Amino acid sequence: MNLLARIFGFYTPPRDVASMGQWDLINLRFKKHKLAVISLALICGMYFIAIFAGFFAMNDPMEKDIDYIFAGPIMPRLNFSDGLHIRIVQQHTDPITLLKYYSMEPDRTAPLGFFVKGYDYRLLGLFPCRTHFFGVNREKFEAKYPGEKVPRVMLFGGDKFGRDIYSRILQGGRISLSIGVFAIVISFALGVSIGGVSGYFGGLTDAFIQRSIEIINAFPKLPLWLALGAALPRTWSNLQVYLGITVILSIMGWTGMARVVRGKILSLREEDYAVAAELLGASHARVLFRHLVPGFASHIIVSLTMTIPGMILGETSLSFLGLGLKPPTISWGVMLQDCMSMQIVKNYPWLLLPVGAIIIAVMCFNFMGDGLRDAADPYNVR
């Protein structure tokens, strides 16, 4: 095992704990937190799938198909005669309730495969591509049923327009996951700069900044999000709304970071290395951002990690209530707009599947944040 690890570059020679630096100790303690490591792997997997959503999607997330309106989940099957396949479904309409329902044809199947041809998309938004990770093998199906329409693999069912929910969840992850990261970048810049100035200079500057933070925190977050979301012009494009929501979430998210930074700066600004740098002629900005802030970078990372779930939930809330992103933009919050009616949810519960993606993302960030917090604690000896 060690030989394979050496060959592929995963082997780390044993080191004396006493000679390890801060980041080495954090890495060592973090690896002992199994749940946090698993959560980190899942988060990396979600972002990877979101980046290459077109490759992993089975159907065009924007394509409407009346043959699959409110179609239930269609799961792959495996047997010796047909291999990996799905059964072809037939749509019916109840003559009394006019509700659509579907039945599977037992003798008609569509072969499935990996790295198959599908709808056209742009890989990374740049390169035209038709290859998909998984889907119906069109060549085999057309050879088996010449002239017939190629069926769709609807792992999570279809929505009211017959669009593939599975593919839309993958595509929506791009917006819902990225908006949290971009909002965190703005929150990081505001929190570190304003909190650093507050803790470093103290006095009236500190008092003014802290009272301003208390005023901002006094507002309930959800109503304030709704008010700011409603203030966005209705004539804005989807990109402008996306940027506007990012700013709104950042406005409410920087205060916690600012207080963390202030507290650390207050405890470090009188340290010998900070005083020495100031006596040698270093500017206040250099002392603050070059010498003080890097000393507790691990705590900043932990705070940022714990803030991202709130950003994701904020975007979901605004889009769900119709004050954020709107169709045709795809996000998890936009998809949940179809669940406004309890009657719809009762008859077609698979429309709630985007909630599962949100829960997984939020829990993974929380578990990873817990692991990072324990790993960054210098008094944690486990």
TORBAGU-952104 format. One record per atom (N, C-alpha, C): residue in three letters; y, z, x. Coordinates in steps of 0.2 Angstrom, whole numbers, plus 5000, padded with zeros to 4 digits. Example, Ala and Ser with C-alpha at 12.3 -4.5 7.8 and 13.67 -1.06 7.14 Angstrom:
<atoms>
Ala497250395066
Ala497850395062
Ala498450395066
Ser498950355064
Ser499550365068
Ser500050395064
</atoms>
This chain:
<atoms>
Met499450005004
Met500050005000
Met500650005004
Asn500650045010
Asn501250045014
Asn501349985018
Leu500749945019
Leu500849885023
Leu501149835018
Leu500949835011
Leu501249785007
Leu502049805006
Ala502149865006
Ala502849885005
Ala503249865011
Arg502949865017
Arg503349845023
Arg503449765023
Ile502949735020
Ile502949655020
Ile503549635015
Phe503549665009
Phe504049645004
Phe504749685005
Gly504749725010
Gly505449755011
Gly505549815007
Phe505049845003
Phe505149904999
Phe505049975003
Tyr504849965009
Tyr504650025013
Tyr505250065016
Thr505250125015
Thr505850165017
Thr505550215022
Pro505650215028
Pro505350265033
Pro505550335031
Pro505150385032
Pro505250455030
Pro505850475035
Arg506250515032
Arg506850545036
Arg506850625034
Asp507250655039
Asp507350725038
Asp507850735033
Val507750775028
Val508250785023
Val508850815026
Ala508850855031
Ala509450885034
Ala509950835037
Ser509650775039
Ser510050725042
Ser510250665037
Met510150675030
Met510250625025
Met511050635023
Gly511350585022
Gly512050585019
Gly512050595012
Gln512650595009
Gln512750615002
Gln512350564997
Trp512450504998
Trp512150454994
Trp511350444995
Asp511150465001
Asp510350465002
Asp510050524998
Leu510450584998
Leu510150634994
Leu510250624987
Ile510750594984
Ile510750574977
Ile510250524975
Asn510050474980
Asn509550434978
Asn508850464978
Leu508750514983
Leu508150544983
Leu508050594977
Arg508550624974
Arg508450664968
Arg508450624962
Phe508750564962
Phe508750524956
Phe508050494955
Lys507750474960
Lys507050454960
Lys506550504957
Lys506650564958
Lys506250614955
Lys506350624947
His506850594945
His507050594937
His506650534934
Lys506050534932
Lys505650484930
Lys505950444924
Leu506250484919
Leu506550454913
Leu507150414915
Ala507550444920
Ala508150404922
Ala507950344925
Val507450344929
Val507250284933
Val507050234928
Ile506650254923
Ile506350204918
Ile506950174914
Ser507450224912
Ser508050194909
Ser508450144913
Leu508550164919
Leu508850114923
Leu508550044924
Ala507850044924
Ala507549984924
Ala507649944917
Leu507549984912
Leu507649954905
Leu508349924904
Ile508849954907
Ile509549934907
Ile509649874911
Cys509349874917
Cys509349804921
Cys509049754917
Gly508449764914
Gly508149714910
Gly508549684904
Met508849734901
Met509249714895
Met509849664897
Tyr510149684903
Tyr510749644905
Tyr510449574908
Phe509849574911
Phe509649514914
Phe509449464908
Ile509149494903
Ile508949454897
Ile509649424893
Ala510149474893
Ala510749454890
Ala511049394894
Ile511049394900
Ile511349344905
Ile510949274903
Phe510349284903
Phe509949224902
Phe509649214895
Ala510049234890
Ala509849234883
Ala509649174881
Gly509949114883
Gly509749054881
Gly509049034883
Phe508849054889
Phe508149044891
Phe507649084888
Phe507749144886
Phe507249194882
Phe507249184875
Ala507849154872
Ala507849144865
Ala507349084863
Met507049094857
Met506549044855
Met506848984850
Asn507449004847
Asn507748954843
Asn508548964844
Asp508848914842
Asp509648914842
Asp509848964838
Pro510249014841
Pro510449074836
Pro510949054831
Met511248994832
Met511748974827
Met511548924822
Glu510848904823
Glu510648844819
Glu510348884812
Lys510548854807
Lys510348874800
Lys509848824797
Asp509348864794
Asp508748824792
Asp508548854785
Ile508648814780
Ile508548844773
Ile507748854772
Asp507348834776
Asp506648844775
Asp506448914778
Tyr506848944781
Tyr506749014783
Tyr507249064781
Ile507549054775
Ile508049104773
Ile507649174771
Phe507849224774
Phe507549294773
Phe506849284774
Ala506649244779
Ala505949244781
Ala505749304784
Gly505149334783
Gly504949394786
Gly504749384794
Pro504549434798
Pro504349424804
Pro503749384805
Ile503649334809
Ile503149294810
Ile502849304817
Met502249344817
Met502049364824
Met501549314827
Pro501449314833
Pro500949264836
Pro500249294835
Arg499749254835
Arg499049264835
Arg498649234840
Leu498149264842
Leu497649244847
Leu496949244845
Asn496649184846
Asn495949184845
Asn495649124849
Phe494949124849
Phe494649074854
Phe494749004852
Ser494748984845
Ser494748924843
Ser495448884844
Asp496048924842
Asp496648904842
Asp497048924848
Gly496848974852
Gly497249004857
Gly497849044855
Leu498349044858
Leu498949084856
Leu499349034851
His499449064845
His499749014840
His500049064835
Ile500449024830
Ile500649054824
Ile500449014818
Arg500349054812
Arg500249014806
Arg500848984803
Ile500748924801
Ile501348894797
Ile501448924791
Val502048944789
Val502248974783
Val502548924778
Gln502448944772
Gln502648894766
Gln503148944762
Gln503748914760
Gln504248944756
Gln504148934749
His504148994745
His504148984738
His504749024735
Thr504849014728
Thr505449044725
Thr505149074718
Asp505249134717
Asp505049174711
Asp505349144705
Pro505049114700
Pro505449084695
Pro505849134690
Ile505649194691
Ile506049244687
Ile506549284691
Thr506449304697
Thr506949344701
Thr507349294705
Leu507049234706
Leu507349184711
Leu507349204718
Leu506949254719
Leu506949284726
Leu506449234730
Lys506649224736
Lys506149184740
Lys505649224744
Tyr505049194744
Tyr504449234747
Tyr504049184751
Tyr503649204755
Tyr503349154760
Tyr502549174760
Ser502149124761
Ser501449134762
Ser501249094768
Met500749114771
Met500449084777
Met499849034775
Glu499848984778
Glu499348934777
Glu498748944782
Pro498248974780
Pro497648994785
Pro497448944789
Asp497448874787
Asp497148824791
Asp497548784795
Arg498248804795
Arg498748764798
Arg499048804803
Thr499048794809
Thr499348834815
Thr499748794819
Ala500248824823
Ala500648794828
Ala500448824835
Pro500348784840
Pro500148814846
Pro500748844850
Leu500748894853
Leu501248924857
Leu501148914865
Gly501648924868
Gly501548924876
Gly502148944879
Phe502148954886
Phe502648974890
Phe502948914894
Phe503648924895
Phe504048874898
Phe503948804895
Val504148814888
Val504148754884
Val504848724883
Lys504848664880
Lys505448634878
Lys505648654871
Gly506348664871
Gly506648684865
Gly507348654864
Tyr507748694860
Tyr508448674859
Tyr508848664866
Asp509348624866
Asp509748624871
Asp510248684872
Tyr510348704878
Tyr510848754879
Tyr511048754887
Arg511548794889
Arg511848784895
Arg511648854899
Leu511248844904
Leu511048904908
Leu511648934912
Leu511748994911
Leu512349034914
Leu512948994911
Gly512948964906
Gly513548924903
Gly513748864907
Leu513348844912
Leu513548794917
Leu513048734917
Phe512448744917
Phe511948694918
Phe511548674912
Pro511548614910
Pro511148594904
Pro510448604905
Cys510048634900
Cys509348654900
Cys509048654894
Arg508348634894
Arg508048634887
Arg507348684888
Thr507248704894
Thr506648744895
Thr506748824892
His506248844889
His506248914886
His505648954888
Phe505749014889
Phe505249054891
Phe504649054887
Phe504749054880
Phe504149064876
Phe504349024869
Gly503848994866
Gly504048954860
Gly503448914858
Val503548874853
Val503048824850
Val503048764855
Asn502448744857
Asn502248694861
Asn502348624857
Arg502948594858
Arg503048544853
Arg502648484855
Glu502448464861
Glu502048414862
Glu501348414859
Lys501048474859
Lys500348484856
Lys500448484848
Phe500948514846
Phe501048514838
Phe501148444836
Glu501548404839
Glu501648334837
Glu501048294837
Ala500648314842
Ala500048274843
Ala499548294838
Lys499548354835
Lys499148384830
Lys499348364823
Tyr500048364822
Tyr500248354816
Tyr500848294817
Pro500648234818
Pro501248184819
Pro501648174813
Gly502348174815
Gly502848164810
Gly503048224806
Glu502748284807
Glu502948344803
Glu503448384807
Lys503848424803
Lys504348464806
Lys504048514811
Val504348524817
Val504048584821
Val504248644818
Pro503748694817
Pro503948764814
Pro504348804819
Arg504648854817
Arg504948904821
Arg504648964822
Val504648994828
Val504349064829
Val504949114827
Met504849154822
Met505349204820
Met505049274821
Leu505049294827
Leu504749364829
Leu505049414824
Phe505749414823
Phe506049464819
Phe506249444813
Gly506049384810
Gly506249364804
Gly506849324804
Gly507049304798
Gly507649264797
Gly508249294793
Asp508849274794
Asp509349314790
Asp509549264783
Lys510049284780
Lys510249244774
Lys510349174775
Phe510449154781
Phe510549074782
Phe509949044786
Gly509449084786
Gly508849054790
Gly508949054797
Arg509349094800
Arg509449094808
Arg508949154810
Asp508749134816
Asp508249174820
Asp508549244822
Ile508349304819
Ile508649364821
Ile508449384828
Tyr507849364831
Tyr507749384837
Tyr508149354842
Ser508249284842
Ser508749244846
Ser509449274846
Arg509649294840
Arg510349314839
Arg510449384842
Ile509849424842
Ile509949494845
Ile510049484853
Leu509649434856
Leu509749424863
Leu510449394864
Gln510649344860
Gln511349324861
Gln511849374860
Gly511749414855
Gly512249464854
Gly512349514859
Gly511749524863
Gly511749574868
Gly512349554873
Arg512449494874
Arg512949474879
Arg513649504877
Ile513849504871
Ile514449534869
Ile514449614869
Ser513949634865
Ser513949714864
Ser513849744871
Leu513449724876
Leu513349754882
Leu513949744887
Ser514249684887
Ser514749664892
Ser515349694890
Ile515549704883
Ile516149734881
Ile516249814884
Gly515649844884
Gly515649914887
Gly515849914894
Val515549864898
Val515649864905
Val516449844906
Phe516649794903
Phe517349774904
Phe517849834902
Ala517649864896
Ala518149924894
Ala518049974899
Ile517549984902
Ile517450044907
Ile517850024914
Val517949964915
Val518349944921
Val519049964920
Ile519349944914
Ile519949964913
Ile520050044912
Ser519550074909
Ser519650144909
Ser519550184916
Phe519150154920
Phe519150174927
Phe519750174930
Ala520150114930
Ala520750104933
Ala521250154931
Leu521350154924
Leu521850204921
Leu521650274923
Gly521050294922
Gly520850364923
Gly520950384930
Val520650344935
Val520750364942
Val521450374944
Ser521850324942
Ser522550324944
Ser522950374941
Ile522950384934
Ile523350434931
Ile523050504932
Gly522450514932
Gly522150574934
Gly522250594941
Gly522250544946
Gly522350564953
Gly523050584954
Val523550554951
Val524250564951
Val524350634948
Ser524050654943
Ser524150714939
Ser523950774944
Gly523350764947
Gly523050824951
Gly523350824957
Tyr523550774960
Tyr523850774967
Tyr524550804967
Phe524950784963
Phe525650804963
Phe525750864959
Gly525450884954
Gly525450944950
Gly526150954947
Gly526351014945
Gly527051024943
Gly527150994936
Leu527750974935
Leu527950934929
Leu527550874928
Thr527450834933
Thr527050774932
Thr526350794929
Asp526050844932
Asp525350864929
Asp525450884922
Ala525950924920
Ala526050954914
Ala526150894909
Phe526550844911
Phe526750794906
Phe526150744905
Ile525750734910
Ile525150694909
Ile524650724905
Gln524550794906
Gln524050824902
Gln524150834895
Arg524850844894
Arg525050854887
Arg524950784883
Ser525050734887
Ser524950664884
Ser524250654882
Ile523850674887
Ile523050664886
Ile522850704880
Glu523150764879
Glu522950804873
Glu523150774867
Ile523750744867
Ile524050714861
Ile523550654859
Ile523350614864
Ile522850554862
Ile522250584860
Asn521950634863
Asn521350664861
Asn521350694854
Ala521950714852
Ala521950744845
Ala521850694839
Phe521950634841
Phe521750584835
Phe521050574835
Pro520750574829
Pro520050554828
Pro519950484830
Lys519450474834
Lys519350414837
Lys519150354832
Leu518750374828
Leu518550314823
Leu519150294819
Pro519450334816
Pro520050314812
Pro520550274816
Leu520650304822
Leu521150264827
Leu520850194829
Trp520250194830
Trp519950124832
Trp520050084826
Leu519950104820
Leu520050064814
Leu520750044813
Ala521250084814
Ala521950074814
Ala522150014819
Leu521950024825
Leu522049974830
Leu521749914829
Gly521049914827
Gly520749854825
Gly521049814819
Ala521349854814
Ala521649814809
Ala522349784811
Ala522549814816
Ala523249784819
Ala523149724822
Leu522549704824
Leu522449644828
Leu522649584823
Pro523049534825
Pro523249474821
Pro522649434819
Arg522649424812
Arg522049384809
Arg522049314812
Thr522549284815
Thr522549224818
Thr522249214825
Trp522049274828
Trp521849274835
Trp521149234835
Ser521049204841
Ser520449174842
Ser519849224844
Asn519249204844
Asn518749254846
Asn518849284852
Leu519049244857
Leu519149274864
Leu519749324864
Gln520249314860
Gln520849354860
Gln520549424857
Val520149414851
Val519949474848
Val519449514853
Tyr519049484857
Tyr518649514861
Tyr519049554866
Leu519549524869
Leu519949554874
Leu520349614871
Gly520549604864
Gly520949654861
Gly520549714860
Ile519849704858
Ile519449764857
Ile519249804863
Thr519249764869
Thr519149794875
Thr519649834877
Val520349814876
Val520849854877
Val520949924872
Ile520749914866
Ile520749964861
Ile520250024864
Leu519650004865
Leu519150044868
Leu519350084874
Ser519650044878
Ser519950074885
Ser520450124884
Ile520850114879
Ile521450164877
Ile521150224876
Met520650224872
Met520350294870
Met519850324875
Gly519650284880
Gly519150304884
Gly519350324891
Trp519950324893
Trp520150334900
Trp520350414900
Thr520450444895
Thr520650514895
Thr520150564898
Gly519550554897
Gly518950594899
Gly518950584907
Met518950524909
Met518950504916
Met519550534920
Ala520150534917
Ala520750564920
Ala520650634921
Arg520350674916
Arg520250744917
Arg519750764923
Val519250724923
Val518750734928
Val519050724935
Val519450664936
Val519750654942
Val520250704944
Arg520650734939
Arg521150784940
Arg520850844943
Gly520350864939
Gly519950924942
Gly519750924949
Lys519450864951
Lys519150864957
Lys519750854962
Ile520250824961
Ile520850814965
Ile521150884966
Leu521250924961
Leu521550994962
Leu521151034967
Ser520451024967
Ser520051064972
Ser519951034979
Leu520150974980
Leu520150944986
Leu520750934990
Arg521350934986
Arg521950914989
Arg522250964995
Glu521951024995
Glu522151075000
Glu521651075006
Glu521151035005
Glu520651035011
Glu520951015017
Asp520651035023
Asp520951015030
Asp521050945031
Tyr520550905029
Tyr520550835030
Tyr521150795027
Ala521250825021
Ala521850795017
Ala522450815020
Val522550875021
Val523150905025
Val523250865031
Ala522750855035
Ala522850825042
Ala523050755041
Ala522750715036
Ala522950645035
Ala523750645033
Glu523950695029
Glu524650695027
Glu525150715033
Leu524950755037
Leu525350775043
Leu525350715048
Leu524850675048
Leu524850615053
Leu525250555050
Gly525550565044
Gly526050515042
Gly525750475036
Ala525150485034
Ala524850445029
Ala525250455022
Ser525250395019
Ser525650405012
Ser525250435007
His525650455002
His525250494996
His524750444993
Ala524850384992
Ala524350334990
Ala523750334994
Arg523850335001
Arg523250325005
Arg522850395005
Val523250445005
Val522850515005
Val522450514999
Leu522750494993
Leu522450504987
Leu521850454986
Phe521950394987
Phe521450344986
Phe520950324992
Arg521150344998
Arg520750325003
Arg520350395006
His520650445005
His520350505007
His520050555002
Leu520350564996
Leu520150614991
Leu519650584986
Val519850524983
Val519450494978
Val518750474980
Pro518650444986
Pro517950434989
Pro517550494989
Gly517850554990
Gly517450614991
Gly517050634985
Phe517250614979
Phe516850624973
Phe516650564969
Ala516550514973
Ala516350444969
Ala515750454965
Ser515250494967
Ser514650504963
Ser514850534956
His515250574956
His515450604950
His515850554945
Ile516150514948
Ile516550464944
Ile516050414941
Ile515550394945
Ile514950354943
Ile514650384937
Val514450444937
Val514150484932
Val514550484926
Ser515150494926
Ser515650494921
Ser515650424917
Leu515750374921
Leu515750304919
Leu515150294915
Thr514550314918
Thr513950294915
Thr513850324908
Met514150394907
Met514050424901
Met514550404896
Thr515050364898
Thr515550334893
Thr515350264890
Ile514950224894
Ile514750164891
Ile514450164884
Pro514050214883
Pro513750214876
Pro514250214870
Gly514750254872
Gly515350264867
Gly515650194866
Met515750154871
Met516050094871
Met515650044866
Ile515050044868
Ile514550004864
Ile514550024856
Leu514550084855
Leu514550104848
Leu515250094845
Gly515750094849
Gly516450074846
Gly516450004844
Glu516249964848
Glu516249894846
Glu515849874840
Thr515249914840
Thr514749904834
Thr515149924828
Ser515449984828
Ser515850004822
Ser516349964820
Leu516749934824
Leu517349894822
Leu517049824819
Ser516549794823
Ser516349734820
Ser515949744814
Phe515549794813
Phe515249814807
Phe515649814801
Leu516249854802
Leu516749864797
Leu517249804796
Gly517049744799
Gly517449684799
Gly518149684802
Leu518249734806
Leu518949744810
Leu518949724817
Gly518349704819
Gly518249684826
Gly518049604826
Leu517549594830
Leu517349524830
Leu517049494824
Lys517149434823
Lys516949404816
Lys516549344818
Pro516049324813
Pro515749264814
Pro516149204815
Pro515949154819
Pro515249134821
Pro515149174828
Thr515549214830
Thr515349254836
Thr514749304835
Ile514349314839
Ile513749344838
Ile513749414842
Ser513749464839
Ser513649534842
Ser513249574838
Trp512949634840
Trp512549674836
Trp512949704830
Gly513549714831
Gly513949744825
Gly514049684820
Val514149624822
Val514249574818
Val513649554814
Met513049564817
Met512449554814
Met512349604808
Leu512549664809
Leu512449724805
Leu512849714798
Gln513349664798
Gln513749654792
Gln513349634787
Asp512749604788
Asp512249584783
Asp511949634779
Cys512049694782
Cys511649754779
Cys512149804775
Met512749774773
Met513149804769
Met512849824762
Ser512449784759
Ser512149804753
Ser511449834754
Met511349894750
Met510749924751
Met510149884748
Gln510349844743
Gln509849804740
Gln509549754745
Ile510049724749
Ile509749684754
Ile509349714759
Val509549774761
Val509149814766
Val508449834763
Lys508449844757
Lys507849864753
Lys507349804753
Asn507549744752
Asn507149694751
Asn506949654758
Tyr507449664763
Tyr507349634769
Tyr507549684775
Pro507149724776
Pro507249784781
Pro507349754788
Trp507049694789
Trp507049674796
Trp507849654798
Leu508249654794
Leu508949644795
Leu509249694799
Leu508949754799
Leu509149814803
Leu508949814810
Leu508549774812
Leu508249774819
Leu508849774824
Pro509449744823
Pro509949754829
Pro510049834830
Val509949874825
Val510049944826
Val509549974832
Gly508949944832
Gly508449964837
Gly508749944844
Ala509049884845
Ala509349864851
Ala509949914853
Ile510349934848
Ile510849984850
Ile510650054852
Ile510150074848
Ile509850144850
Ile509550144857
Ile509150084858
Ile508850084865
Ile509350084870
Ala509850044870
Ala510450034875
Ala510750104876
Val510950134870
Val511350204870
Val510850254873
Met510250264871
Met509850314874
Met509650304882
Cys509650234884
Cys509450224891
Cys510050244895
Phe510650224893
Phe511250244896
Phe511350324897
Asn511150354891
Asn511250434891
Asn510750464896
Phe510150434896
Phe509550464900
Phe509750454907
Met510050394909
Met510150374916
Met510750414918
Gly511250424913
Gly511850474915
Gly511550544917
Asp511150564913
Asp510850634914
Asp510550634921
Gly510150584923
Gly509850584929
Gly510350584935
Leu510850544934
Leu511350534939
Leu511750604940
Arg511850634934
Arg512250694934
Arg511850754938
Asp511150754937
Asp510750804940
Asp510750784948
Ala510650714949
Ala510650694956
Ala511250714960
Ala511850704957
Ala512450714960
Ala512650784961
Asp512350834958
Asp512450904958
Asp512250934965
Pro512750954969
Pro512450974976
Pro512051044975
Tyr512151074970
Tyr511751134969
Tyr511051124966
Asn510851064964
Asn510251054962
Asn509751044967
Val509251084968
Val508851084973
Val508151054972
Arg508051034965
Arg507451004963
Arg507250944967
</atoms>
